[in-house]
Amino acid sequence: MKNNPLIWGLFLFFPFFSVGQNVPNCKKNVVVLILDEHNREPLKKGSVRFKNQVYITQNQGQSLLPQVCLGDTLILSHLGCDPKTEVIHDLPDTLVFFLEHHAIELKTTEIIFKKRNWIQRSEFMPGKDPENLGRSFAQMLQQNAGASTLQTGANIEKPVLLGLTGNRVTYLQNGIRMESQSWGNEHAWETDPLTKQNIEILLGSRALWYGTDGIGGMINSLVIQPASSSKPWFFVHGQSQGRGGNVGVFVPFSTKMGLFSIQGTFKKLGDFSTPSYVLRNTGIEENSGSFSFLKQYENRRSLFLNFQIFNTETGILSWSHIGNLSDLRRTIDSNFIPQNEVFSYSIDRPRQNAQHQWIFGQWNDRKLQITFSRQYNYRSEYDKHNSFGMLGKNPQNEFGLAVNSFAVEKLKKWEGWGFRLDGRNISQDYGGKYFVPQFQGNVFGFSGERIFPEGKWRKTLVVRMENHSYHAIVTNLGKQPNLGAMGWGVGLNVKNESWRNAHLVFSTGRNWRFPGMNELFSNGLHHGTASIELGNMNLKPEVAYFVEGLLKKEMGKISFSSFSHFKTAFNFINLEPTGNYSLSVRGAFPVFHYTASNVVSWVQDFSVSKSDFFIPNLNAQIKSSIVRLKEWGSSSNLLGVPPLSVQAQLSYQKEWRGIVFKPMLKANYTSFPFWAPKNLEIGRLPEGYLLVDLGTNFFWKDWSGSFQMNNALNQNYFNYLDRLRYFAMAPGRNFSITLKKTIQ
């Protein structure tokens, strides 16, 4: 019988369901991890008082308790922190607690409620898990349930949330929107995730606080702030794919003026490879740096300044830029691959360069938080075929985007309401061959939030108004009329933590999104995707209504989670192939255009985990995600909607001679895209596939690290969400190793 990845995937997951629920209420060797509430730094030499014994936390903020039972009480303390008493209601391998170093600066009840009352608020810290030190921004987000990535070859990835990407998934730094993704559906954000202390995914009502257009959700990252407890560290990472890696360093220090920190990373990779051939010209070179300053005053006032610079040079798969129509059709129809490709570190044409600069300042006092920032984004793209003479020295496309932003948040509630006023001025220019327009724009927004904490059902109401105005719009057709509109969004979030001993959150609301400039006016070759993209000047603002619910329940050592999302959207904008090809001096490429329709979507994420799976300290988890996003009356999804995915993971934790090991095995099955619109496809739909990852993390004194083997079976596969899958398979097996040293 022919091997079927689905059958093997189900066979792998089947033992998980055979475990009963009669489990003990105690666990041996539980790690307690104490972190700073502000910057998530580990708190060394903290104390954990447990059963009349005191356990001291080590360099990574961890302490090992011999045996913990449900209902036990821990008293946590650290120098400069108020003691905290915690009752154990769950028994994972690691119990994570946060202590407040500056307790007088926050209203604890408001902050805790504000953070935990939101649906699907998934938060993680890039620099704390060793395996994240070698991952891209999108790869980190992909670890969350229901998240996937839209890829352009080996090194360009953008998150997909609720089956949506492009301008509907927005990225924020400290609540300020980053604008570079507006150049295209798959444009990655120019940022180094290791400059962030934590990253959170906001869906539904909470995303409305920052904008009405987060139809697919928002990703908000908080930049690392210097702290008196911060320690310097450095890391090195190497991997077999690309035969390279990256290095990074973080150095905090203090003077009479205040607290400072400097951070920098460098990354270089050569060509990636599939199990069958080298992906020529897929290398990448990145360097980034950041500088931060924090000054704290009396009466809960503080000033935070941050500067970031990021630069990346990325190669584009060499044979995705084809010189004639016959070869293009042959490659797409038969997956014909050029032979005799050899590995190289060189980044040749076609390629692209991206730069990002960011200056940020934030003032906090008892009543207000005032933020100002300026960002400058630049991208240049170079042709493969049209690169001779003087023209060859210059990029064929250049985009420059400068954004000045401000935001004012009222921290002290007025009649139970919190308010936010924000705005941004956008200035975009282009050079070389026209692709996106030149324009000036202004966006202003006003948000209000009202919390109703009374009763078992705690409610939060968010309302927001936005005004968009764009002028001085210049395209290849000449100057365009001014554009503008005003829209609104509203969301209601309801939470109950005592309903049948479960955690229940319900959210509903309305989104509004003005079309992006690229959706309206783009016209030309998009080098990264090897396609022609055509805008549509008749597009209207999108309006979407959503309902979503989250249910979490714990039954002994089994945890269950179910997230459901339903949406209907009007004037929904989508990028689709026209079915035609274009030939010019720049090569032959498929043509895509933006269309609008009324759609309905449904998302279902499911997760079950069990601790002490067969043996102590062995944890098992299974997650699944399904997305339906289709036009009214249609049975097919829109183009580019993620297929069904099922993921299973086993992880084990053990301490041996002071070293904590956490090995893990992960299997991820991605199905055939059953509901893909076959009439729109310009190539064959990829088959389903099963990927297996192996790895381990370890912690020893001031050292931490990881060893990973991705795609351990060296599977040949095409990723449906890869815009270049028409030309090549996805990369094969990859070995990576990471070491991080914290300097005390």
C-alpha positions, -999 to 999 in steps of 0.1 A, spaced: 0 0 0 13 35 -9 25 54 22 0 81 31 11 109 54 -24 112 69 -25 76 80 10 78 96 -1 111 112 -32 96 127 -12 65 139 12 89 157 -15 108 174 -38 79 183 -21 69 216 -29 104 229 -66 97 231 -63 64 250 -52 80 282 -77 81 310 -84 110 334 -77 92 367 -45 111 375 -28 120 408 -30 155 422 7 157 429 39 159 408 76 155 416 104 178 405 84 209 395 104 239 384 93 273 398 104 302 375 103 338 389 105 367 364 103 405 366 68 417 358 81 446 336 109 431 314 105 394 320 141 391 332 148 361 356 151 371 392 182 355 407 184 348 445 146 351 450 131 329 476 102 304 474 88 294 508 72 260 505 62 236 534 84 255 559 114 252 535 130 280 516 143 274 481 165 300 464 162 308 427 193 303 405 207 324 377 178 317 353 153 325 380 145 288 385 142 267 416 133 230 418 106 218 443 107 181 451 70 175 452 40 198 446 3 191 450 -28 209 440 -39 234 467 -3 239 480 7 274 488 39 292 478 52 325 492 74 343 466 98 371 474 128 390 460 148 420 471 129 451 460 96 433 454 65 429 475 60 393 486 33 373 467 13 343 479 2 318 452 -21 288 454 -13 259 430 -43 252 408 -24 235 380 7 212 378 27 218 346 64 210 345 72 247 351 53 271 372 59 307 360 53 336 384 59 374 381 70 398 408 65 435 407 98 454 411 81 488 410 48 480 426 39 517 432 39 524 395 9 502 385 -26 497 397 -23 459 400 -60 451 398 -65 471 366 -34 458 349 -41 421 357 -77 424 345 -67 443 314 -41 417 304 -61 386 311 -96 395 300 -90 392 263 -97 364 240 -67 345 225 -41 369 240 -11 347 232 21 361 246 57 348 244 92 362 250 116 358 220 148 358 240 138 334 268 134 301 249 168 292 234 153 278 202 138 312 194 172 328 191 176 313 156 140 318 144 125 346 123 97 368 136 71 349 117 84 314 127 81 324 164 45 335 159 37 302 140 42 283 173 8 297 184 -24 278 177 -40 288 145 -11 309 132 7 301 100 29 320 75 27 333 40 61 326 25 81 339 -4 108 314 -8 132 303 20 137 335 39 107 358 36 77 350 58 47 370 70 22 358 97 -13 345 88 -39 348 115 -75 336 112 -66 327 77 -58 363 68 -27 382 61 -16 413 42 -28 446 55 -54 429 77 -27 416 101 -10 447 115 22 449 135 28 473 164 58 483 185 48 496 219 14 504 204 27 522 173 19 508 139 47 497 116 39 506 80 63 487 57 39 458 52 17 481 32 39 476 1 26 441 -6 6 412 7 36 391 17 60 419 27 77 408 60 82 434 87 117 448 90 125 441 127 147 420 149 126 400 173 154 399 199 149 436 206 115 427 220 109 416 256 76 400 247 52 397 217 14 393 220 -13 384 195 -45 404 199 -77 393 183 -113 405 183 -122 434 206 -88 441 220 -73 448 186 -98 477 182 -79 496 209 -52 503 183 -72 504 151 -104 494 134 -86 475 106 -72 445 125 -97 422 108 -72 393 110 -57 404 144 -28 426 156 6 417 168 20 440 195 56 438 206 71 456 236 106 468 232 131 457 259 135 484 286 167 487 306 162 475 342 185 475 373 181 437 373 191 432 336 222 411 329 244 412 298 242 382 275 254 370 241 244 341 219 257 322 189 235 302 165 245 279 136 224 259 111 230 235 83 205 251 59 224 280 44 256 269 62 256 299 85 239 314 115 237 345 136 252 361 167 239 386 191 248 406 222 229 426 248 247 450 272 229 469 299 246 496 321 236 525 343 249 559 351 237 589 372 216 599 342 196 566 341 195 531 327 209 522 293 211 491 270 227 483 237 218 453 216 230 440 182 227 410 160 243 398 127 230 370 105 244 354 73 231 324 54 239 310 20 217 291 -4 190 268 11 185 233 -3 155 209 -9 162 172 -5 168 170 -42 185 203 -53 201 236 -42 178 266 -42 201 290 -60 203 326 -48 183 322 -16 209 335 8 203 363 33 224 388 52 210 409 81 224 432 107 205 452 134 211 473 165 192 491 191 199 516 219 176 523 249 175 548 277 152 548 307 149 575 333 127 571 363 115 600 384 95 604 416 57 602 416 56 573 391 70 593 362 94 579 336 110 586 303 118 558 278 138 564 246 146 538 219 164 538 186 165 508 162 182 502 129 177 471 107 191 462 73 186 430 53 198 419 19 178 389 5 183 368 -25 153 357 -46 151 322 -60 171 325 -93 149 305 -116 117 322 -104 126 351 -128 123 334 -162 131 351 -195 103 338 -218 68 325 -218 75 290 -230 100 283 -202 76 299 -176 47 277 -186 69 246 -187 83 253 -152 48 258 -137 32 229 -154 59 203 -149 80 217 -120 110 216 -142 142 224 -122 174 237 -137 203 213 -131 238 216 -118 230 243 -92 258 246 -66 258 262 -31 270 298 -28 270 326 -2 267 352 -29 234 372 -33 229 379 -69 201 393 -90 172 391 -85 175 404 -50 161 430 -26 174 452 1 153 465 30 161 491 57 142 502 88 150 530 112 129 538 143 131 565 169 107 562 198 100 583 230 75 576 257 66 596 288 46 581 317 31 598 347 1 590 369 -25 601 345 -11 600 309 11 580 286 25 601 258 43 585 228 61 600 198 79 580 171 94 584 137 101 555 114 117 554 80 114 523 57 133 518 25 132 489 0 150 484 -33 146 456 -58 169 445 -86 160 427 -118 177 396 -131 173 401 -168 171 439 -172 205 446 -155 229 458 -182 250 489 -186 244 519 -163 209 505 -155 225 474 -139 240 496 -111 207 509 -100 176 493 -85 146 488 -108 122 496 -79 127 518 -49 102 526 -21 107 551 7 82 554 35 85 579 64 59 579 92 56 603 121 33 590 149 19 600 182 -4 585 208 -18 597 241 -34 573 265 -53 582 296 -41 559 324 -63 571 352 -99 561 345 -126 587 341 -160 573 352 -146 539 344 -134 549 309 -99 548 294 -91 568 263 -65 568 235 -59 594 209 -34 586 181 -24 598 147 2 593 120 15 613 91 26 591 61 49 601 33 57 577 5 79 581 -25 92 557 -52 120 556 -77 129 535 -108 101 516 -125 67 525 -111 51 499 -87 34 517 -58 23 553 -58 37 584 -43 14 599 -17 9 619 15 -15 606 42 -29 614 76 -47 590 99 -63 600 132 -80 577 157 -98 579 190 -105 549 212 -125 544 244 -126 515 267 -151 508 295 -146 480 320 -176 465 339 -160 443 365 -192 436 386 -208 402 387 -196 368 374 -196 380 338 -170 407 335 -175 429 305 -153 452 285 -166 476 258 -143 491 232 -153 518 206 -130 535 181 -134 561 153 -108 566 125 -104 592 98 -82 585 68 -72 612 42 -47 608 14 -35 635 -11 -7 642 -36 -12 608 -50 9 602 -81 8 570 -102 20 561 -137 -13 576 -150 -6 609 -134 -20 627 -104 -50 611 -87 -79 627 -68 -77 630 -31 -91 600 -11 -105 598 24 -131 583 46 -142 580 82 -151 547 98 -158 531 132 -154 499 150 -169 485 182 -163 454 203 -178 438 234 -158 412 254 -174 391 281 -155 368 304 -164 342 331 -138 322 350 -163 303 372 -188 289 346 -188 251 353 -151 254 365 -141 266 330 -126 297 315 -151 312 290 -145 343 269 -170 357 243 -163 386 219 -183 403 192 -179 434 172 -174 453 140 -142 462 120 -137 488 93 -107 490 70 -97 515 43 -80 499 13 -42 500 12 -24 521 -13 -9 490 -28 -43 475 -32 -56 506 -50 -27 515 -72 0 488 -75 10 483 -111 41 463 -120 66 435 -112 68 425 -76 103 410 -75 99 390 -43 69 371 -55 80 368 -91 46 382 -103 29 412 -117 4 428 -93 -24 452 -105 -43 474 -81 -80 483 -83 -90 519 -79 -127 510 -75 -121 492 -42 -143 504 -12 -136 502 25 -141 467 41 -167 462 68 -166 430 89 -188 417 117 -173 390 139 -183 366 168 -157 345 186 -155 324 217 -128 308 237 -133 279 261 -106 265 284 -111 238 309 -87 218 331 -95 183 344 -67 171 366 -37 169 344 -56 173 311 -62 208 297 -86 215 269 -90 246 248 -114 254 220 -114 287 200 -141 295 174 -143 325 152 -171 335 127 -170 365 104 -189 380 76 -172 408 56 -184 431 29 -162 445 1 -135 420 11 -103 426 -9 -84 396 -22 -54 391 -45 -61 366 -72 -44 354 -104 -59 367 -137 -49 335 -156 -27 355 -179 11 359 -182 31 390 -190 63 392 -211 87 422 -210 124 430 -210 122 421 -172 111 386 -179 79 365 -181 56 365 -150 20 355 -140 -3 383 -134 -23 389 -102 -50 415 -95 -70 428 -65 -107 420 -65 -136 426 -40 -165 404 -29 -187 396 1 -173 367 21 -180 345 52 -153 328 73 -151 302 100 -121 293 121 -118 265 146 -87 258 167 -86 229 191 -60 220 217 -56 192 243 -26 187 265 -18 162 292 10 163 318 27 131 331 18 113 299 25 76 308 56 86 329 63 116 352 75 149 335 64 137 300 39 161 285 18 156 254 -2 181 233 -22 179 202 -35 210 183 -56 214 152 -67 243 131 -92 246 103 -101 277 82 -130 283 58 -130 316 40 -153 318 10 -175 340 -11 -212 339 -3 -228 310 -21 -194 294 -30 -181 260 -17 -144 269 -22 -121 289 -1 -105 320 -14 -70 317 -28 -42 314 -2 -63 302 28 -43 278 50 -52 240 47 -62 219 77 -32 213 101 -28 190 130 2 192 153 13 168 181 41 173 205 58 153 233 82 171 257 101 158 287 119 177 314 146 163 336 173 177 359 207 159 360 236 172 380 223 208 379 215 207 342 179 210 332 171 192 299 138 195 279 138 172 249 108 174 225 93 156 195 69 174 172 49 161 143 29 185 121 5 172 94 -7 196 67 -35 183 45 -41 187 8 -59 221 3 -93 204 -2 -113 237 -5 -88 256 -27 -103 273 -57 -90 251 -85 -102 274 -112 -79 301 -100 -47 280 -96 -19 286 -121 -1 254 -111 -8 220 -95 -21 219 -59 4 204 -34 -2 171 -17 -5 168 21 27 162 40 39 152 75 69 170 90 88 158 121 110 180 143 133 168 171 152 189 196 161 197 232 166 228 253 190 229 282 198 252 311 230 250 332 241 278 356 245 309 333 242 289 301 212 279 281 209 265 246 191 242 222 197 216 195 171 212 168 165 190 138 137 203 116 121 182 89 139 152 103 126 128 77 139 151 49 105 153 34 99 165 -2 69 189 -2 54 220 -16 40 246 8 6 259 -4 12 293 13 45 298 -5 42 323 -33 71 306 -51 59 270 -48 52 271 -86 90 271 -91 105 250 -63 99 227 -33 104 238 3 137 234 21 147 200 34 163 188 67 179 214 89 202 210 119 207 239 142 224 246 175 222 276 198 242 287 229 234 316 252 255 329 280 242 353 307 271 373 324 265 378 361 
